[in-house]
Amino acid sequence: MNFDESPEEAALRTEIRSFLEANAALKTGTDADWSRGPVDDSEEAAVAYLDRCHAWQKVLYDNGWAGITWPKEFGGRGDSASVAIIFGQEASKFDATAGFGGAAQSLVGPPIMRHGNAEQQKRFLPKLLSGEEKWCQLFSEPGAGSDLAALGTRAVRDGDSFIVNGQKVWNSEAQHADWGILIARTDPDAPKHRGVTFFLVDMRTPGIEVRPLRQSTGQSHFNEVFFNDVVIPVENVVGEINSGWSVTRTVLTSEAGMIGSGQGGASSFDALLATAREFGRTDETVIRERLADIYARERMLQLMGLRMQSFILNGRGNPPDPSVMKNFMVQSAERKYDLAMEIEGAAGMLDRADAPESGFWQQAIMGQFGSRIGGGTSEVHKNMIAERALGLPRDASPDKDLPWKEILKG
């Protein structure tokens, strides 16, 4: 791997650091950092956190640091991935985040840029990049999660519109979204991967009902969304009618890579070590061994990220499979959170304001299960590793060429 920076890259890093120092504070590693998320589970705290995330996105946009790799014609900087990597490295030291808004840009931007028409690109991309409009993803259904192509939400053509009926679930931040990306079945006579259409839907359209799902953390990050005779104009179709699976694949590829690139964030090894020191557990042999294991795993994740960086910057080596990174991150997080609870001992049974650090580790351990499902379950990614990385035969798919209306459904 080669990470030698050119003089231009070194100068760029200095410029980025100056921008961040002028607009954000350094992280403290404590619950004083707002970027760690809301300190309580109220709707008011969630909205305040989202507003602060979008305010930071506006700062990035106004100063020319939003959409670093986006083409200039779409409002981005038109820079290389290496610039985004350098910016991310420096920004990780500061108490600032775009939160789910950054994730939404990674999910919504690529399909509109790659498959949308000029009118859609002009209308939606600038407000997505500035954070002015919030987005959600409307893909999974109660009977179509791991096998997403089995989805049954129906969209029926009616002149210049489609009438949509059905249900979606596990929709992050849908209760706060202005717009959503939606996939629906438009031809039940076609095989399940065909006959699907990709839509942009205004979440204020009559007939859309969003029901927040209260999670074990007390927060409502996920939602279920019901569509009752919802009218979507034909002009909001991205790509071709009945050919939305290729657009969907663009989103899924971006999502897996985005999740797998996580390297600890607020719940990094340094935060865990600080907790161990606070509770006076760092002299215990078993605790030290497990801390070493967590450190090694975090370092391995960082090295996989560096392999990816080396490939992007210099075209050298083989980048790690995104599914490997995603699953390894999930497994490492599970061990990290379990150890944090053990370190806290009896205090680990407390929660929120009664717990150490306002219940930071309690929130982390209860919220970890979403990462095992989001962007594809761990089991689905194991299949991808087997097929893509190891070259093993694909799973049998006897219903692949059957009309959707004839396949078994959940």
C-alpha positions as CSV (number, residue, x, y, z in Angstrom):
1,M,0.0,0.0,0.0
2,N,1.2,3.5,-0.8
3,F,-0.1,6.5,1.1
4,D,2.6,9.1,0.3
5,E,0.8,12.4,-0.2
6,S,1.7,14.7,-3.0
7,P,2.5,18.4,-2.2
8,E,-1.0,19.2,-3.6
9,E,-2.7,16.7,-1.3
10,A,-0.7,18.0,1.7
11,A,-1.8,21.5,0.8
12,L,-5.4,20.3,0.4
13,R,-5.3,18.7,3.9
14,T,-4.2,22.0,5.4
15,E,-7.0,23.8,3.6
16,I,-9.6,21.3,4.9
17,R,-8.3,21.5,8.4
18,S,-8.5,25.3,8.4
19,F,-12.1,25.1,7.2
20,L,-13.0,22.7,10.0
21,E,-11.2,24.6,12.7
22,A,-13.2,27.7,11.7
23,N,-16.6,26.0,11.6
24,A,-16.6,23.2,14.2
25,A,-15.1,22.1,17.5
26,L,-12.8,19.2,18.1
27,K,-14.4,16.0,19.5
28,T,-14.1,15.6,23.3
29,G,-14.9,11.9,23.3
30,T,-17.6,12.4,25.9
31,D,-21.4,12.9,25.9
32,A,-20.8,16.6,25.4
33,D,-20.3,15.9,21.7
34,W,-23.6,16.6,20.0
35,S,-22.6,14.4,17.0
36,R,-23.0,11.3,19.2
37,G,-26.7,11.7,18.8
38,P,-29.7,12.8,21.0
39,V,-29.1,12.4,24.7
40,D,-32.8,11.4,25.3
41,D,-35.4,9.5,23.3
42,S,-37.9,12.4,22.9
43,E,-39.2,13.5,19.6
44,E,-38.0,17.0,20.4
45,A,-34.5,15.8,20.9
46,A,-34.6,13.8,17.6
47,V,-35.8,16.8,15.7
48,A,-33.2,19.1,17.3
49,Y,-30.5,16.6,16.3
50,L,-31.7,16.4,12.7
51,D,-31.9,20.2,12.5
52,R,-28.3,20.5,13.7
53,C,-27.2,17.8,11.2
54,H,-28.9,19.6,8.3
55,A,-27.4,22.9,9.5
56,W,-23.9,21.4,9.2
57,Q,-24.8,20.1,5.7
58,K,-25.7,23.6,4.8
59,V,-22.3,24.8,6.1
60,L,-20.6,22.3,3.9
61,Y,-22.7,23.3,0.9
62,D,-22.2,27.0,1.3
63,N,-18.4,26.5,1.6
64,G,-18.1,24.2,-1.4
65,W,-17.4,21.0,0.6
66,A,-20.7,19.1,-0.1
67,G,-20.7,16.4,-2.8
68,I,-17.0,16.3,-3.1
69,T,-17.0,13.5,-5.7
70,W,-20.3,14.6,-7.4
71,P,-19.9,16.1,-10.9
72,K,-19.9,19.9,-11.0
73,E,-22.9,19.9,-13.3
74,F,-24.9,18.3,-10.3
75,G,-23.6,20.9,-7.8
76,G,-20.6,18.9,-6.5
77,R,-16.9,19.7,-6.5
78,G,-16.1,17.2,-9.2
79,D,-13.0,16.1,-7.2
80,S,-11.6,12.6,-7.0
81,A,-12.3,10.0,-4.3
82,S,-8.9,10.8,-2.8
83,V,-10.1,14.3,-1.9
84,A,-13.2,12.8,-0.2
85,I,-10.9,10.4,1.8
86,I,-8.7,13.2,3.0
87,F,-11.7,15.3,4.0
88,G,-13.3,12.4,5.9
89,Q,-10.0,11.7,7.8
90,E,-9.9,15.3,9.0
91,A,-13.6,15.7,9.6
92,S,-13.6,12.6,11.8
93,K,-11.7,14.6,14.5
94,F,-14.4,17.2,14.8
95,D,-17.7,17.3,16.5
96,A,-19.9,17.7,13.4
97,T,-22.0,15.4,11.3
98,A,-24.6,15.5,8.6
99,G,-26.2,12.4,10.3
100,F,-28.7,10.5,8.2
101,G,-28.7,13.4,5.7
102,G,-25.2,12.2,4.5
103,A,-26.5,8.7,4.2
104,A,-29.5,9.9,2.2
105,Q,-27.2,11.6,-0.3
106,S,-25.3,8.4,-0.8
107,L,-28.5,6.5,-1.4
108,V,-30.6,9.1,-3.4
109,G,-27.9,10.9,-5.4
110,P,-26.4,8.0,-7.4
111,P,-29.7,6.7,-8.9
112,I,-30.8,10.2,-9.9
113,M,-27.4,11.1,-11.4
114,R,-27.1,7.8,-13.2
115,H,-30.6,7.0,-14.3
116,G,-32.7,10.2,-13.8
117,N,-33.5,12.7,-16.6
118,A,-32.3,16.2,-16.8
119,E,-35.4,17.7,-15.2
120,Q,-35.2,15.3,-12.2
121,Q,-31.5,16.1,-11.8
122,K,-32.1,19.8,-11.8
123,R,-35.1,19.7,-9.5
124,F,-33.8,17.3,-6.8
125,L,-30.0,17.1,-6.6
126,P,-29.3,20.7,-5.4
127,K,-31.8,20.5,-2.5
128,L,-30.5,17.1,-1.6
129,L,-26.9,18.3,-1.5
130,S,-27.7,21.4,0.5
131,G,-29.8,19.4,3.0
132,E,-32.9,21.6,2.2
133,E,-35.0,18.5,1.5
134,K,-34.9,15.4,3.7
135,W,-35.2,11.9,2.1
136,C,-36.0,8.4,3.1
137,Q,-35.8,5.0,1.4
138,L,-39.0,3.0,0.8
139,F,-37.8,-0.5,-0.2
140,S,-38.3,-3.3,2.4
141,E,-41.8,-4.8,3.0
142,P,-43.1,-7.3,5.7
143,G,-42.9,-10.1,3.1
144,A,-39.9,-8.8,1.1
145,G,-36.7,-8.0,3.0
146,S,-33.8,-10.2,2.2
147,D,-35.6,-11.2,-1.0
148,L,-36.4,-7.6,-1.9
149,A,-37.3,-8.5,-5.5
150,A,-40.4,-10.3,-4.1
151,L,-42.0,-6.9,-3.2
152,G,-45.7,-6.6,-3.6
153,T,-46.6,-2.9,-3.2
154,R,-48.6,-2.3,-6.4
155,A,-48.4,0.8,-8.7
156,V,-51.2,0.8,-11.4
157,R,-51.0,3.2,-14.3
158,D,-53.9,5.6,-14.6
159,G,-53.2,8.1,-17.4
160,D,-50.4,10.4,-16.5
161,S,-50.1,9.0,-13.0
162,F,-49.7,5.8,-11.0
163,I,-51.9,4.7,-8.1
164,V,-49.9,3.1,-5.4
165,N,-51.2,0.7,-2.7
166,G,-49.2,-1.3,-0.2
167,Q,-46.9,-1.2,2.8
168,K,-43.2,-0.6,3.5
169,V,-41.2,-1.1,6.7
170,W,-37.9,-0.3,8.4
171,N,-37.9,3.1,6.7
172,S,-35.3,5.3,8.4
173,E,-36.4,8.8,9.3
174,A,-39.5,8.6,7.1
175,Q,-41.5,10.6,9.7
176,H,-39.2,13.5,9.0
177,A,-38.7,13.1,5.3
178,D,-39.9,15.5,2.6
179,W,-39.3,12.9,-0.2
180,G,-38.7,9.2,-0.6
181,I,-37.3,6.8,-3.2
182,L,-39.9,4.0,-3.7
183,I,-39.9,0.7,-5.6
184,A,-43.3,-0.8,-6.5
185,R,-44.6,-3.7,-8.7
186,T,-46.0,-2.4,-12.0
187,D,-46.2,-5.7,-13.9
188,P,-47.2,-8.8,-11.8
189,D,-47.1,-11.0,-14.9
190,A,-43.3,-10.4,-15.3
191,P,-40.6,-12.2,-13.3
192,K,-39.9,-10.7,-9.9
193,H,-36.7,-8.8,-11.0
194,R,-38.7,-7.3,-13.9
195,G,-42.0,-5.5,-13.7
196,V,-40.6,-3.2,-10.9
197,T,-40.5,0.6,-11.2
198,F,-38.5,3.2,-9.3
199,F,-40.3,6.3,-8.1
200,L,-39.6,9.6,-6.4
201,V,-42.5,10.3,-4.0
202,D,-43.5,13.4,-2.2
203,M,-44.1,12.3,1.4
204,R,-46.8,14.9,1.8
205,T,-49.0,13.2,-0.8
206,P,-52.5,12.3,0.4
207,G,-52.8,8.6,1.3
208,I,-49.4,8.2,2.8
209,E,-49.4,7.2,6.5
210,V,-46.2,7.0,8.4
211,R,-46.1,5.1,11.7
212,P,-43.0,5.4,13.8
213,L,-41.8,2.1,15.3
214,R,-40.7,2.5,18.9
215,Q,-37.4,0.6,19.3
216,S,-35.8,-1.0,22.4
217,T,-33.6,2.1,22.7
218,G,-36.8,4.2,23.2
219,Q,-36.1,6.0,20.0
220,S,-38.1,5.8,16.7
221,H,-35.5,5.7,14.0
222,F,-37.5,3.3,11.9
223,N,-41.0,3.5,10.6
224,E,-43.7,1.6,8.7
225,V,-45.3,3.4,5.8
226,F,-48.7,2.7,4.3
227,F,-49.9,3.7,0.8
228,N,-53.6,4.0,0.2
229,D,-54.5,5.1,-3.3
230,V,-51.4,7.4,-3.5
231,V,-51.1,9.3,-6.7
232,I,-47.6,9.6,-8.2
233,P,-47.1,11.4,-11.5
234,V,-45.4,9.5,-14.3
235,E,-42.8,12.2,-14.4
236,N,-41.5,11.0,-11.1
237,V,-40.4,7.6,-12.5
238,V,-36.6,7.2,-12.5
239,G,-35.4,5.2,-15.5
240,E,-37.8,3.1,-17.5
241,I,-41.2,1.8,-16.4
242,N,-40.9,-1.9,-15.4
243,S,-37.1,-1.6,-15.4
244,G,-36.5,-0.2,-12.0
245,W,-34.4,-3.1,-10.7
246,S,-31.2,-1.8,-12.3
247,V,-31.9,1.6,-10.6
248,T,-32.5,-0.3,-7.3
249,R,-29.2,-2.1,-7.6
250,T,-27.4,1.3,-7.9
251,V,-28.9,2.1,-4.4
252,L,-28.1,-1.2,-2.8
253,T,-24.5,-1.2,-4.0
254,S,-24.0,2.3,-2.5
255,E,-25.7,1.3,0.7
256,A,-23.6,-1.7,1.5
257,G,-20.4,0.1,0.8
258,M,-21.5,3.1,2.9
259,I,-22.3,0.9,6.0
260,G,-19.2,-1.2,5.6
261,S,-16.9,1.8,5.6
262,G,-17.8,2.6,9.2
263,Q,-14.7,2.5,11.4
264,G,-16.0,3.1,14.9
265,G,-17.2,6.7,15.0
266,A,-18.2,7.9,18.4
267,S,-18.2,4.3,19.8
268,S,-14.5,3.7,18.8
269,F,-11.9,1.9,20.8
270,D,-10.7,5.1,22.3
271,A,-14.2,5.6,23.8
272,L,-14.2,2.1,25.1
273,L,-10.7,2.5,26.7
274,A,-11.9,5.7,28.3
275,T,-14.8,3.8,29.9
276,A,-12.5,1.0,31.1
277,R,-10.2,3.6,32.7
278,E,-13.1,5.4,34.4
279,F,-14.2,2.2,36.0
280,G,-10.7,1.2,37.0
281,R,-10.7,-2.1,35.0
282,T,-7.6,-1.7,32.9
283,D,-5.4,-3.8,35.2
284,E,-7.6,-6.9,34.9
285,T,-6.0,-9.5,32.7
286,V,-9.2,-10.7,31.0
287,I,-10.4,-7.2,30.4
288,R,-7.0,-6.2,28.9
289,E,-7.1,-9.3,26.6
290,R,-10.6,-8.3,25.4
291,L,-9.6,-4.7,24.9
292,A,-6.7,-5.9,22.8
293,D,-9.1,-8.0,20.7
294,I,-11.3,-4.9,20.1
295,Y,-8.3,-2.8,19.2
296,A,-7.0,-5.4,16.8
297,R,-10.4,-5.7,15.1
298,E,-10.8,-1.9,14.8
299,R,-7.3,-1.8,13.4
300,M,-8.2,-4.5,10.8
301,L,-11.2,-2.5,9.8
302,Q,-8.9,0.6,9.3
303,L,-6.5,-1.5,7.3
304,M,-9.2,-2.7,5.0
305,G,-10.2,0.9,4.6
306,L,-6.6,1.7,3.7
307,R,-6.5,-1.1,1.2
308,M,-9.6,0.5,-0.4
309,Q,-7.9,3.9,-0.2
310,S,-4.7,2.6,-1.8
311,F,-6.7,1.1,-4.7
312,I,-8.6,4.4,-5.2
313,L,-5.5,6.7,-4.9
314,N,-3.0,4.6,-6.8
315,G,-4.9,1.8,-8.5
316,R,-2.8,-0.8,-6.6
317,G,-3.8,-4.0,-5.0
318,N,-7.2,-5.6,-4.7
319,P,-9.9,-3.7,-2.7
320,P,-11.7,-5.7,0.0
321,D,-15.2,-6.9,-0.8
322,P,-17.8,-4.5,0.7
323,S,-19.7,-7.4,2.2
324,V,-16.6,-8.5,4.1
325,M,-16.2,-5.1,5.5
326,K,-19.9,-4.8,6.4
327,N,-20.1,-8.1,8.2
328,F,-16.7,-7.7,10.0
329,M,-17.8,-4.2,11.2
330,V,-21.1,-5.7,12.6
331,Q,-19.3,-8.6,14.4
332,S,-16.6,-6.2,15.8
333,A,-19.3,-3.8,17.1
334,E,-21.1,-6.6,18.9
335,R,-17.9,-7.6,20.8
336,K,-17.2,-4.0,21.6
337,Y,-20.6,-3.3,23.1
338,D,-20.7,-6.5,25.1
339,L,-17.3,-5.6,26.7
340,A,-18.5,-2.0,27.5
341,M,-21.5,-3.5,29.4
342,E,-19.2,-5.9,31.3
343,I,-16.8,-3.1,32.2
344,E,-19.6,-1.0,33.6
345,G,-20.8,-3.9,35.8
346,A,-23.9,-3.2,37.8
347,A,-24.0,0.4,36.3
348,G,-24.6,-1.3,33.0
349,M,-28.1,-2.1,34.1
350,L,-29.0,1.6,34.3
351,D,-30.2,3.6,31.4
352,R,-30.4,7.1,30.0
353,A,-29.7,9.9,32.6
354,D,-29.1,7.3,35.4
355,A,-26.4,5.5,33.5
356,P,-22.8,6.5,32.9
357,E,-22.3,8.9,30.0
358,S,-26.1,9.3,29.8
359,G,-26.5,5.7,28.7
360,F,-24.3,6.0,25.6
361,W,-23.2,2.3,25.7
362,Q,-26.7,1.1,26.6
363,Q,-28.0,2.9,23.5
364,A,-25.3,1.4,21.4
365,I,-25.9,-2.2,22.5
366,M,-29.6,-2.0,22.1
367,G,-29.4,-0.2,18.7
368,Q,-26.8,-2.5,17.2
369,F,-29.3,-4.9,15.6
370,G,-30.3,-2.4,13.0
371,S,-26.8,-2.6,11.5
372,R,-27.2,-6.4,11.1
373,I,-30.2,-5.8,9.0
374,G,-29.6,-2.5,7.3
375,G,-28.1,-2.6,3.8
376,G,-28.8,-6.4,3.6
377,T,-28.7,-8.9,6.5
378,S,-25.5,-10.5,7.6
379,E,-26.7,-13.8,6.1
380,V,-27.3,-12.2,2.7
381,H,-23.8,-10.7,2.8
382,K,-22.3,-14.1,3.6
383,N,-23.9,-15.4,0.4
384,M,-22.4,-12.5,-1.5
385,I,-19.0,-13.2,0.0
386,A,-19.3,-16.9,-1.0
387,E,-20.3,-16.1,-4.5
388,R,-18.2,-13.0,-5.3
389,A,-15.1,-13.4,-3.2
390,L,-14.8,-17.2,-3.0
391,G,-16.3,-18.1,-6.4
392,L,-18.8,-20.6,-4.9
393,P,-21.9,-21.6,-6.9
394,R,-24.9,-19.3,-6.5
395,D,-27.9,-20.4,-4.4
396,A,-30.6,-22.1,-6.4
397,S,-33.4,-19.7,-7.5
398,P,-36.2,-21.8,-9.0
399,D,-38.6,-18.8,-9.1
400,K,-36.2,-16.5,-10.9
401,D,-38.0,-16.7,-14.2
402,L,-41.5,-17.3,-13.0
403,P,-44.1,-14.5,-13.2
404,W,-44.2,-12.7,-9.9
405,K,-47.9,-13.5,-9.3
406,E,-47.0,-17.3,-9.3
407,I,-44.1,-17.2,-6.8
408,L,-44.3,-18.1,-3.1
409,K,-44.5,-15.0,-1.0
410,G,-43.8,-14.3,2.7
